Amino acid sequence: GAVQKRLDFVSSEFNALAKKKRITKDEAKKRAGRVTGGVDLAPLKDCPIIVEAAVEVMDLKIKMIQEMEAAGVLNGKNIFATNTSSLSLNEMQAASKYPENIVGMHFFNPVAKMPLVEIIT
């Protein structure tokens, strides 16, 4: 499905680095193994930082925040980092029980070549 397709893409990015001899094949495999994805909330319960990269639709992002709060995934002890460049972070924070734990995160493109991330609070 869609999640596996994106995980395969991440793996291919690490494999490309290995092919260029920037990292070893073993390191590429280790890095890819640290990236997970899915649609079930349960594995996220103990994550200190949850990175969200859904499409730029405010209602969807707010729904995700509220569902994670209702499930106890977002609990005031962890950070929800939304990957958005055009939506209002203030609006998302206003919809949350833990607005201080909702941050914006903007990757610079191309992501695989620009090791720079902007964090917005």
MMTF fields as JSON, N, C-alpha, C and O atoms, coordinates in Angstrom:
{
  "mmtfVersion": "1.0.0",
  "mmtfProducer": "UNKNOWN",
  "numBonds": 483,
  "numAtoms": 484,
  "numGroups": 121,
  "numChains": 1,
  "numModels": 1,
  "chainsPerModel": [1],
  "groupsPerChain": [121],
  "chainIdList": ["A"],
  "bondAtomList": [4, 2, 8, 6, 12, 10, 16, 14, 20, 18, 24, 22, 28, 26, 32, 30, 36, 34, 40, 38, 44, 42, 48, 46, 52, 50, 56, 54, 60, 58, 64, 62, 68, 66, 72, 70, 76, 74, 80, 78, 84, 82, 88, 86, 92, 90, 96, 94, 100, 98, 104, 102, 108, 106, 112, 110, 116, 114, 120, 118, 124, 122, 128, 126, 132, 130, 136, 134, 140, 138, 144, 142, 148, 146, 152, 150, 156, 154, 160, 158, 164, 162, 168, 166, 172, 170, 176, 174, 180, 178, 184, 182, 188, 186, 192, 190, 196, 194, 200, 198, 204, 202, 208, 206, 212, 210, 216, 214, 220, 218, 224, 222, 228, 226, 232, 230, 236, 234, 240, 238, 244, 242, 248, 246, 252, 250, 256, 254, 260, 258, 264, 262, 268, 266, 272, 270, 276, 274, 280, 278, 284, 282, 288, 286, 292, 290, 296, 294, 300, 298, 304, 302, 308, 306, 312, 310, 316, 314, 320, 318, 324, 322, 328, 326, 332, 330, 336, 334, 340, 338, 344, 342, 348, 346, 352, 350, 356, 354, 360, 358, 364, 362, 368, 366, 372, 370, 376, 374, 380, 378, 384, 382, 388, 386, 392, 390, 396, 394, 400, 398, 404, 402, 408, 406, 412, 410, 416, 414, 420, 418, 424, 422, 428, 426, 432, 430, 436, 434, 440, 438, 444, 442, 448, 446, 452, 450, 456, 454, 460, 458, 464, 462, 468, 466, 472, 470, 476, 474, 480, 478],
  "bondOrderList": [1, 1, 1, 1, 1, 1, 1, 1, 1, 1, 1, 1, 1, 1, 1, 1, 1, 1, 1, 1, 1, 1, 1, 1, 1, 1, 1, 1, 1, 1, 1, 1, 1, 1, 1, 1, 1, 1, 1, 1, 1, 1, 1, 1, 1, 1, 1, 1, 1, 1, 1, 1, 1, 1, 1, 1, 1, 1, 1, 1, 1, 1, 1, 1, 1, 1, 1, 1, 1, 1, 1, 1, 1, 1, 1, 1, 1, 1, 1, 1, 1, 1, 1, 1, 1, 1, 1, 1, 1, 1, 1, 1, 1, 1, 1, 1, 1, 1, 1, 1, 1, 1, 1, 1, 1, 1, 1, 1, 1, 1, 1, 1, 1, 1, 1, 1, 1, 1, 1, 1],
  "groupList": [{"groupName": "GLY", "atomNameList": ["N", "CA", "C", "O"], "elementList": ["N", "C", "C", "O"], "formalChargeList": [0, 0, 0, 0], "bondAtomList": [1, 0, 2, 1, 3, 2], "bondOrderList": [1, 1, 2], "singleLetterCode": "G", "chemCompType": "PEPTIDE LINKING"}, {"groupName": "ALA", "atomNameList": ["N", "CA", "C", "O"], "elementList": ["N", "C", "C", "O"], "formalChargeList": [0, 0, 0, 0], "bondAtomList": [1, 0, 2, 1, 3, 2], "bondOrderList": [1, 1, 2], "singleLetterCode": "A", "chemCompType": "L-PEPTIDE LINKING"}, {"groupName": "VAL", "atomNameList": ["N", "CA", "C", "O"], "elementList": ["N", "C", "C", "O"], "formalChargeList": [0, 0, 0, 0], "bondAtomList": [1, 0, 2, 1, 3, 2], "bondOrderList": [1, 1, 2], "singleLetterCode": "V", "chemCompType": "L-PEPTIDE LINKING"}, {"groupName": "GLN", "atomNameList": ["N", "CA", "C", "O"], "elementList": ["N", "C", "C", "O"], "formalChargeList": [0, 0, 0, 0], "bondAtomList": [1, 0, 2, 1, 3, 2], "bondOrderList": [1, 1, 2], "singleLetterCode": "Q", "chemCompType": "L-PEPTIDE LINKING"}, {"groupName": "LYS", "atomNameList": ["N", "CA", "C", "O"], "elementList": ["N", "C", "C", "O"], "formalChargeList": [0, 0, 0, 0], "bondAtomList": [1, 0, 2, 1, 3, 2], "bondOrderList": [1, 1, 2], "singleLetterCode": "K", "chemCompType": "L-PEPTIDE LINKING"}, {"groupName": "ARG", "atomNameList": ["N", "CA", "C", "O"], "elementList": ["N", "C", "C", "O"], "formalChargeList": [0, 0, 0, 0], "bondAtomList": [1, 0, 2, 1, 3, 2], "bondOrderList": [1, 1, 2], "singleLetterCode": "R", "chemCompType": "L-PEPTIDE LINKING"}, {"groupName": "LEU", "atomNameList": ["N", "CA", "C", "O"], "elementList": ["N", "C", "C", "O"], "formalChargeList": [0, 0, 0, 0], "bondAtomList": [1, 0, 2, 1, 3, 2], "bondOrderList": [1, 1, 2], "singleLetterCode": "L", "chemCompType": "L-PEPTIDE LINKING"}, {"groupName": "ASP", "atomNameList": ["N", "CA", "C", "O"], "elementList": ["N", "C", "C", "O"], "formalChargeList": [0, 0, 0, 0], "bondAtomList": [1, 0, 2, 1, 3, 2], "bondOrderList": [1, 1, 2], "singleLetterCode": "D", "chemCompType": "L-PEPTIDE LINKING"}, {"groupName": "PHE", "atomNameList": ["N", "CA", "C", "O"], "elementList": ["N", "C", "C", "O"], "formalChargeList": [0, 0, 0, 0], "bondAtomList": [1, 0, 2, 1, 3, 2], "bondOrderList": [1, 1, 2], "singleLetterCode": "F", "chemCompType": "L-PEPTIDE LINKING"}, {"groupName": "SER", "atomNameList": ["N", "CA", "C", "O"], "elementList": ["N", "C", "C", "O"], "formalChargeList": [0, 0, 0, 0], "bondAtomList": [1, 0, 2, 1, 3, 2], "bondOrderList": [1, 1, 2], "singleLetterCode": "S", "chemCompType": "L-PEPTIDE LINKING"}, {"groupName": "GLU", "atomNameList": ["N", "CA", "C", "O"], "elementList": ["N", "C", "C", "O"], "formalChargeList": [0, 0, 0, 0], "bondAtomList": [1, 0, 2, 1, 3, 2], "bondOrderList": [1, 1, 2], "singleLetterCode": "E", "chemCompType": "L-PEPTIDE LINKING"}, {"groupName": "ASN", "atomNameList": ["N", "CA", "C", "O"], "elementList": ["N", "C", "C", "O"], "formalChargeList": [0, 0, 0, 0], "bondAtomList": [1, 0, 2, 1, 3, 2], "bondOrderList": [1, 1, 2], "singleLetterCode": "N", "chemCompType": "L-PEPTIDE LINKING"}, {"groupName": "ILE", "atomNameList": ["N", "CA", "C", "O"], "elementList": ["N", "C", "C", "O"], "formalChargeList": [0, 0, 0, 0], "bondAtomList": [1, 0, 2, 1, 3, 2], "bondOrderList": [1, 1, 2], "singleLetterCode": "I", "chemCompType": "L-PEPTIDE LINKING"}, {"groupName": "THR", "atomNameList": ["N", "CA", "C", "O"], "elementList": ["N", "C", "C", "O"], "formalChargeList": [0, 0, 0, 0], "bondAtomList": [1, 0, 2, 1, 3, 2], "bondOrderList": [1, 1, 2], "singleLetterCode": "T", "chemCompType": "L-PEPTIDE LINKING"}, {"groupName": "PRO", "atomNameList": ["N", "CA", "C", "O"], "elementList": ["N", "C", "C", "O"], "formalChargeList": [0, 0, 0, 0], "bondAtomList": [1, 0, 2, 1, 3, 2], "bondOrderList": [1, 1, 2], "singleLetterCode": "P", "chemCompType": "L-PEPTIDE LINKING"}, {"groupName": "CYS", "atomNameList": ["N", "CA", "C", "O"], "elementList": ["N", "C", "C", "O"], "formalChargeList": [0, 0, 0, 0], "bondAtomList": [1, 0, 2, 1, 3, 2], "bondOrderList": [1, 1, 2], "singleLetterCode": "C", "chemCompType": "L-PEPTIDE LINKING"}, {"groupName": "MET", "atomNameList": ["N", "CA", "C", "O"], "elementList": ["N", "C", "C", "O"], "formalChargeList": [0, 0, 0, 0], "bondAtomList": [1, 0, 2, 1, 3, 2], "bondOrderList": [1, 1, 2], "singleLetterCode": "M", "chemCompType": "L-PEPTIDE LINKING"}, {"groupName": "TYR", "atomNameList": ["N", "CA", "C", "O"], "elementList": ["N", "C", "C", "O"], "formalChargeList": [0, 0, 0, 0], "bondAtomList": [1, 0, 2, 1, 3, 2], "bondOrderList": [1, 1, 2], "singleLetterCode": "Y", "chemCompType": "L-PEPTIDE LINKING"}, {"groupName": "HIS", "atomNameList": ["N", "CA", "C", "O"], "elementList": ["N", "C", "C", "O"], "formalChargeList": [0, 0, 0, 0], "bondAtomList": [1, 0, 2, 1, 3, 2], "bondOrderList": [1, 1, 2], "singleLetterCode": "H", "chemCompType": "L-PEPTIDE LINKING"}],
  "groupTypeList": [0, 1, 2, 3, 4, 5, 6, 7, 8, 2, 9, 9, 10, 8, 11, 1, 6, 1, 4, 4, 4, 5, 12, 13, 4, 7, 10, 1, 4, 4, 5, 1, 0, 5, 2, 13, 0, 0, 2, 7, 6, 1, 14, 6, 4, 7, 15, 14, 12, 12, 2, 10, 1, 1, 2, 10, 2, 16, 7, 6, 4, 12, 4, 16, 12, 3, 10, 16, 10, 1, 1, 0, 2, 6, 11, 0, 4, 11, 12, 8, 1, 13, 11, 13, 9, 9, 6, 9, 6, 11, 10, 16, 3, 1, 1, 9, 4, 17, 14, 10, 11, 12, 2, 0, 16, 18, 8, 8, 11, 14, 2, 1, 4, 16, 14, 6, 2, 10, 12, 12, 13],
  "groupIdList": [1, 2, 3, 4, 5, 6, 7, 8, 9, 10, 11, 12, 13, 14, 15, 16, 17, 18, 19, 20, 21, 22, 23, 24, 25, 26, 27, 28, 29, 30, 31, 32, 33, 34, 35, 36, 37, 38, 39, 40, 41, 42, 43, 44, 45, 46, 47, 48, 49, 50, 51, 52, 53, 54, 55, 56, 57, 58, 59, 60, 61, 62, 63, 64, 65, 66, 67, 68, 69, 70, 71, 72, 73, 74, 75, 76, 77, 78, 79, 80, 81, 82, 83, 84, 85, 86, 87, 88, 89, 90, 91, 92, 93, 94, 95, 96, 97, 98, 99, 100, 101, 102, 103, 104, 105, 106, 107, 108, 109, 110, 111, 112, 113, 114, 115, 116, 117, 118, 119, 120, 121],
  "secStructList": [7, 2, 2, 2, 2, 2, 2, 2, 2, 2, 2, 2, 2, 2, 2, 2, 2, 2, 2, 6, 6, 1, 1, 7, 2, 2, 2, 2, 2, 2, 2, 2, 2, 6, 7, 7, 7, 7, 1, 7, 1, 4, 4, 4, 6, 6, 7, 1, 3, 3, 3, 3, 7, 7, 7, 1, 7, 2, 2, 2, 2, 2, 2, 2, 2, 2, 2, 2, 2, 2, 6, 6, 1, 1, 7, 1, 1, 1, 3, 3, 3, 3, 7, 7, 1, 1, 1, 7, 2, 2, 2, 2, 2, 2, 6, 1, 1, 7, 4, 4, 4, 3, 3, 3, 3, 3, 3, 7, 1, 1, 6, 6, 6, 7, 7, 7, 3, 3, 3, 3, 7],
  "xCoordList": [0.805, 0.0, 0.855, 2.056, 0.227, 0.882, 2.02, 3.065, 1.82, 2.861, 4.103, 5.215, 3.924, 5.07, 5.783, 7.009, 5.03, 5.627, 6.577, 7.669, 6.16, 7.002, 8.196, 9.287, 8.007, 9.129, 10.155, 11.36, 9.68, 10.58, 11.36, 12.538, 10.699, 11.37, 12.497, 13.603, 12.215, 13.24, 14.418, 15.573, 14.13, 15.177, 16.01, 17.233, 15.359, 16.078, 17.0, 18.064, 16.596, 17.45, 18.731, 19.821, 18.598, 19.785, 20.646, 21.873, 20.012, 20.764, 21.525, 22.617, 20.948, 21.638, 22.894, 23.918, 22.815, 24.004, 25.077, 26.265, 24.653, 25.607, 26.238, 27.434, 25.457, 25.972, 27.032, 27.983, 26.857, 27.827, 28.981, 29.851, 28.979, 30.031, 30.069, 31.107, 28.945, 28.87, 28.592, 28.974, 27.93, 27.724, 27.883, 27.857, 28.046, 28.178, 26.794, 25.778, 26.768, 25.503, 24.868, 23.651, 25.696, 25.167, 24.547, 23.496, 25.207, 24.67, 23.352, 22.426, 23.262, 22.017, 20.886, 19.772, 21.184, 20.176, 19.771, 18.587, 20.734, 20.446, 19.564, 18.585, 19.923, 19.144, 17.722, 16.77, 17.573, 16.232, 15.427, 14.215, 16.085, 15.406, 14.896, 14.029, 15.43, 14.967, 13.738, 13.133, 13.363, 12.199, 11.011, 11.078, 9.935, 8.72, 7.539, 7.616, 6.477, 5.265, 4.091, 4.26, 2.909, 1.723, 0.486, 0.536, -0.614, -1.888, -2.441, -3.462, -1.786, -2.211, -1.539, -0.333, -2.303, -1.755, -0.972, -0.096, -1.257, -0.655, 0.87, 1.42, 1.58, 3.043, 3.598, 4.771, 2.766, 3.221, 3.144, 3.661, 2.509, 2.241, 3.478, 3.389, 4.608, 5.813, 6.827, 7.969, 6.418, 7.338, 7.467, 6.457, 8.683, 8.849, 8.566, 8.167, 8.777, 8.516, 7.777, 8.225, 6.64, 5.863, 5.931, 5.522, 6.449, 6.568, 5.431, 5.3, 4.622, 3.463, 3.771, 4.284, 3.464, 3.728, 2.543, 2.716, 1.345, 0.136, 0.006, 0.731, -0.922, -1.17, -1.571, -2.032, -1.392, -1.647, -3.147, -3.641, -3.851, -5.286, -5.497, -5.316, -5.88, -5.989, -6.929, -6.578, -8.109, -9.062, -8.465, -8.707, -7.693, -7.055, -6.02, -5.978, -5.201, -4.164, -4.784, -4.311, -5.821, -6.506, -7.146, -7.071, -7.768, -8.387, -7.336, -7.585, -6.17, -5.1, -4.659, -4.499, -4.468, -4.061, -5.097, -4.749, -6.365, -7.422, -7.608, -7.875, -7.475, -7.57, -6.409, -6.592, -5.226, -4.073, -4.2, -3.789, -4.759, -5.001, -6.041, -5.856, -7.123, -8.181, -7.66, -8.125, -6.706, -6.14, -5.013, -4.467, -4.668, -3.588, -2.205, -1.21, -2.128, -0.831, -0.151, 1.012, -0.872, -0.386, -0.877, -2.081, 0.069, -0.308, 0.333, 0.301, 0.907, 1.55, 3.005, 3.724, 3.438, 4.829, 5.649, 6.866, 4.99, 5.703, 5.424, 4.586, 6.146, 6.059, 5.384, 5.684, 4.474, 3.859, 4.422, 4.122, 5.233, 5.852, 5.14, 5.209, 4.457, 3.723, 4.592, 5.168, 4.677, 5.464, 4.563, 3.889, 4.562, 3.721, 4.496, 5.35, 4.199, 4.841, 3.819, 4.173, 2.547, 1.544, 0.357, -0.43, 0.214, -0.935, -0.574, 0.592, -1.585, -1.393, -1.086, -1.918, 0.109, 0.474, -0.391, -0.78, -0.695, -1.547, -2.919, -3.468, -3.472, -4.783, -4.712, -5.616, -3.644, -3.474, -3.289, -3.87, -2.489, -2.253, -3.546, -3.784, -4.369, -5.634, -6.591, -7.451, -6.451, -7.328, -6.817, -7.467, -5.657, -5.021, -5.155, -5.244, -5.169, -5.125, -3.737, -3.574, -2.737, -1.338, -0.687, 0.246, -1.17, -0.677, 0.832, 1.461, 1.407, 2.845, 3.681, 4.887, 3.036, 3.735, 3.503, 3.947, 2.805, 2.586, 3.557, 3.493, 4.452, 5.436, 5.377, 4.932, 5.826, 5.941, 7.349, 8.312, 7.453, 8.752, 8.783, 7.908, 9.789, 9.879, 11.208, 12.268, 11.146, 12.339, 12.634, 11.72, 13.904, 14.303, 14.548, 15.059, 14.185, 14.281, 15.563, 16.091, 16.045, 15.574, 15.98, 17.125, 15.042, 15.216, 16.452, 17.208, 16.655, 17.781, 19.138, 20.156, 19.17, 20.442, 20.614, 21.703, 19.572, 19.64, 19.417, 18.276, 20.499, 20.345, 19.993, 20.671, 18.934, 18.516, 17.018, 16.225, 16.646, 15.24, 14.96, 15.716, 13.885, 13.449, 12.344, 11.386, 12.468, 11.456, 10.752, 11.405, 9.425, 8.617, 7.795, 7.119, 7.852, 7.07, 5.981, 5.226],
  "yCoordList": [-1.188, 0.0, 1.262, 1.22, 2.356, 3.664, 3.775, 4.351, 3.228, 3.314, 2.555, 3.074, 1.348, 0.559, 1.232, 1.174, 1.861, 2.563, 3.66, 3.827, 4.398, 5.475, 4.916, 5.482, 3.811, 3.173, 2.665, 2.763, 2.126, 1.672, 2.85, 2.72, 3.989, 5.185, 5.607, 5.912, 5.623, 5.986, 5.027, 5.452, 3.759, 2.755, 3.001, 2.866, 3.356, 3.607, 4.824, 4.863, 5.807, 6.978, 6.578, 7.021, 5.737, 5.262, 4.371, 4.446, 3.539, 2.683, 3.508, 3.127, 4.633, 5.52, 6.111, 6.266, 6.438, 6.932, 5.854, 6.138, 4.622, 3.507, 3.286, 3.012, 3.4, 3.216, 4.263, 3.987, 5.476, 6.558, 6.491, 7.361, 5.438, 5.206, 6.27, 6.483, 6.934, 7.913, 7.231, 7.733, 6.096, 5.23, 3.792, 3.515, 2.884, 1.473, 0.878, 1.46, -0.276, -0.974, -1.342, -1.25, -1.762, -2.087, -0.861, -0.956, 0.293, 1.525, 1.908, 2.366, 1.727, 2.017, 1.15, 1.626, -0.112, -1.039, -0.648, -0.691, -0.27, 0.148, 1.395, 1.468, 2.365, 3.616, 3.368, 3.878, 2.594, 2.286, 1.533, 1.721, 0.69, -0.075, 0.766, 0.328, 1.978, 2.869, 3.669, 4.333, 3.612, 4.355, 3.412, 2.342, 3.811, 2.996, 3.852, 5.081, 3.199, 3.901, 2.969, 1.756, 3.533, 2.711, 3.551, 4.781, 2.877, 3.562, 3.278, 3.849, 2.412, 2.073, 3.019, 3.249, 3.567, 4.511, 3.843, 4.478, 2.597, 1.932, 2.017, 2.286, 1.804, 1.865, 3.255, 3.386, 4.28, 5.644, 6.048, 7.099, 5.229, 5.622, 6.004, 6.869, 5.402, 5.694, 6.548, 6.692, 7.11, 7.927, 9.329, 9.989, 9.789, 11.143, 12.219, 13.333, 11.88, 12.822, 12.082, 11.039, 12.637, 12.075, 13.071, 14.223, 12.62, 13.47, 13.124, 11.986, 14.11, 13.934, 14.579, 15.697, 13.882, 14.409, 14.169, 13.766, 14.417, 14.25, 15.42, 16.41, 15.287, 16.349, 17.634, 17.605, 18.744, 20.064, 20.378, 21.207, 19.713, 19.938, 20.134, 19.207, 21.346, 21.676, 20.739, 20.254, 20.476, 19.606, 18.229, 17.655, 17.705, 16.408, 16.463, 15.574, 17.488, 17.598, 17.773, 17.176, 18.575, 18.754, 17.445, 17.077, 16.749, 15.455, 14.478, 13.761, 14.447, 13.559, 13.91, 13.025, 15.181, 15.621, 15.193, 14.62, 15.468, 15.15, 13.654, 13.208, 12.871, 11.412, 10.858, 9.942, 11.407, 10.949, 11.332, 10.574, 12.486, 12.877, 11.958, 11.502, 11.687, 10.819, 9.407, 8.739, 8.954, 7.612, 7.581, 6.519, 8.746, 8.802, 8.797, 8.685, 8.914, 8.934, 10.279, 10.332, 11.354, 12.688, 12.945, 12.982, 13.121, 13.133, 14.249, 14.22, 15.22, 16.314, 16.033, 16.925, 14.805, 14.435, 14.279, 14.105, 14.341, 14.158, 15.338, 16.196, 15.347, 16.416, 15.882, 14.782, 16.673, 16.385, 17.417, 18.606, 16.965, 17.851, 17.691, 16.638, 18.745, 18.71, 19.282, 20.36, 18.553, 18.988, 19.846, 19.345, 21.135, 22.03, 23.278, 23.736, 23.817, 25.065, 26.152, 27.317, 25.764, 26.752, 26.863, 27.803, 25.922, 25.955, 26.639, 26.682, 27.167, 27.892, 26.943, 26.12, 27.07, 26.299, 26.727, 25.89, 28.01, 28.514, 27.846, 27.551, 27.609, 26.961, 25.515, 25.043, 24.83, 23.452, 23.435, 22.597, 24.347, 24.419, 24.725, 24.181, 25.587, 25.96, 24.777, 24.749, 23.811, 22.642, 21.525, 20.489, 21.737, 20.7, 20.953, 22.099, 19.864, 19.962, 20.381, 20.891, 20.158, 20.411, 21.307, 20.881, 22.543, 23.402, 23.638, 23.819, 23.636, 23.874, 22.711, 22.849, 21.581, 20.403, 20.173, 19.168, 21.107, 21.033, 22.012, 23.217, 21.486, 22.333, 22.115, 21.072, 23.1, 22.973, 22.527, 22.86, 21.782, 21.307, 21.408, 20.882, 22.083, 22.298, 21.774, 22.26, 20.772, 20.232, 21.053, 21.475, 21.274, 21.986, 20.974, 19.88, 21.342, 20.439, 20.657, 21.767, 19.568, 18.196, 17.629, 17.771, 16.999, 16.522, 15.639, 15.782, 14.741, 13.808, 14.501, 13.935, 15.702, 16.399, 17.625, 18.196, 18.034, 19.234, 18.835, 18.722, 18.624, 18.193, 19.368, 19.621, 20.072, 21.24, 21.145, 20.939, 21.297, 21.256, 22.505, 22.838, 23.184, 24.358, 23.93, 23.277, 24.291, 23.987, 25.29, 26.288, 25.279, 26.455, 26.158, 25.132, 27.053, 26.845, 27.872, 27.85],
  "zCoordList": [0.0, 0.0, 0.0, -0.268, 0.299, 0.256, 1.268, 0.967, 2.462, 3.494, 3.038, 3.134, 2.549, 2.107, 0.943, 0.845, 0.072, -1.061, -0.574, -1.116, 0.442, 0.974, 1.741, 1.674, 2.473, 3.166, 2.155, 2.386, 1.047, -0.015, -0.601, -0.935, -0.721, -1.232, -0.286, -0.732, 1.009, 1.994, 1.891, 1.883, 1.813, 1.679, 0.414, 0.44, -0.67, -1.928, -1.803, -2.42, -1.011, -0.792, -0.064, -0.428, 0.967, 1.689, 0.796, 0.842, -0.007, -0.927, -1.962, -2.384, -2.368, -3.315, -2.675, -3.34, -1.395, -0.69, -0.623, -0.777, -0.394, -0.339, -1.716, -1.815, -2.747, -4.103, -4.434, -5.166, -3.883, -4.102, -3.104, -3.09, -2.263, -1.264, -0.169, 0.457, 0.061, 1.158, 2.483, 3.54, 2.426, 3.581, 3.101, 1.902, 4.058, 3.682, 3.432, 3.811, 2.796, 2.579, 3.912, 4.07, 4.877, 6.208, 6.879, 7.512, 6.735, 7.323, 6.648, 7.318, 5.346, 4.629, 5.171, 5.391, 5.38, 5.909, 7.333, 7.668, 8.169, 9.547, 9.565, 10.308, 8.742, 8.715, 8.24, 8.831, 7.184, 6.672, 7.726, 7.832, 8.496, 9.539, 10.691, 11.447, 10.832, 11.904, 11.512, 12.354, 10.239, 9.75, 9.702, 9.097, 10.336, 10.322, 9.883, 9.864, 9.541, 9.155, 9.324, 9.444, 9.333, 9.463, 9.673, 9.645, 9.881, 10.103, 11.497, 11.882, 12.252, 13.609, 14.592, 14.504, 15.522, 16.492, 17.621, 18.207, 17.938, 19.098, 19.132, 20.2, 18.034, 18.098, 18.434, 18.784, 18.328, 18.583, 20.053, 20.432, 20.879, 22.269, 23.068, 23.939, 22.807, 23.571, 22.814, 23.252, 21.689, 20.895, 21.484, 21.725, 21.716, 22.241, 21.199, 21.541, 19.912, 18.821, 17.716, 17.24, 17.317, 16.215, 15.069, 15.211, 13.936, 12.756, 11.81, 11.361, 11.52, 10.63, 9.294, 9.243, 8.217, 6.875, 5.952, 4.801, 6.454, 5.639, 4.666, 4.76, 3.74, 2.764, 3.483, 4.624, 2.808, 3.379, 3.424, 2.659, 4.317, 4.518, 6.017, 6.807, 6.396, 7.812, 8.563, 9.639, 8.022, 8.714, 9.002, 10.064, 8.065, 8.25, 9.374, 10.225, 9.379, 10.404, 11.795, 12.763, 11.897, 13.188, 13.627, 14.799, 12.701, 13.022, 13.548, 14.517, 12.919, 13.371, 14.793, 15.633, 15.055, 16.398, 17.425, 18.457, 17.149, 18.105, 18.291, 19.407, 17.236, 17.369, 18.19, 18.992, 17.991, 18.761, 20.233, 21.112, 20.497, 21.893, 22.533, 23.662, 21.822, 22.352, 22.62, 23.544, 21.824, 21.988, 23.018, 23.316, 23.559, 24.538, 23.927, 24.643, 22.624, 21.947, 22.18, 22.579, 21.932, 22.293, 23.702, 23.959, 24.615, 26.026, 26.836, 28.067, 26.167, 26.875, 27.215, 27.666, 27.002, 27.286, 26.012, 26.071, 24.869, 23.61, 22.674, 22.95, 21.576, 20.585, 19.325, 18.863, 18.782, 17.49, 16.523, 16.634, 15.581, 14.604, 13.27, 12.636, 12.857, 11.596, 10.489, 10.629, 9.4, 8.252, 7.376, 6.476, 7.648, 6.87, 6.508, 7.268, 5.361, 4.957, 4.67, 4.487, 4.633, 4.248, 5.198, 5.089, 6.127, 7.034, 8.35, 8.743, 9.019, 10.274, 11.427, 11.808, 11.972, 13.154, 14.334, 15.15, 14.434, 15.52, 15.514, 16.576, 14.338, 14.227, 14.728, 15.418, 14.378, 14.857, 16.369, 17.058, 16.881, 18.315, 19.07, 20.149, 18.507, 19.158, 19.257, 20.138, 18.373, 18.371, 19.282, 19.422, 19.898, 20.704, 22.198, 22.637, 22.983, 24.44, 24.911, 26.019, 24.053, 24.408, 23.353, 22.672, 23.213, 22.129, 22.17, 21.128, 23.359, 23.478, 22.92, 22.715, 22.68, 22.167, 20.682, 20.128, 20.035, 18.596, 17.947, 18.19, 17.125, 16.457, 14.954, 14.475, 14.24, 12.801, 12.449, 13.139, 11.384, 10.94, 9.425, 8.736, 8.92, 7.477, 6.975, 7.369, 6.097, 5.465, 4.223, 3.514, 3.967, 2.762, 1.644, 1.887, 0.435, -0.708, -1.493, -1.57, -2.072, -1.928, -0.567, -0.137, 0.085, 1.457, 1.605, 2.566, 0.67, 0.774, 0.639, 1.037, 0.091, -0.12, 0.76, 0.814, 1.441, 2.286, 3.745, 4.191, 4.483, 5.889, 6.8, 7.796, 6.448, 7.212, 7.479, 6.561, 8.738, 9.134, 9.957, 10.87, 9.636, 10.383, 11.334, 10.919, 12.606, 13.615, 13.986, 14.29, 13.962, 14.257, 15.505, 15.578, 16.482, 17.711, 17.843, 18.815]
}
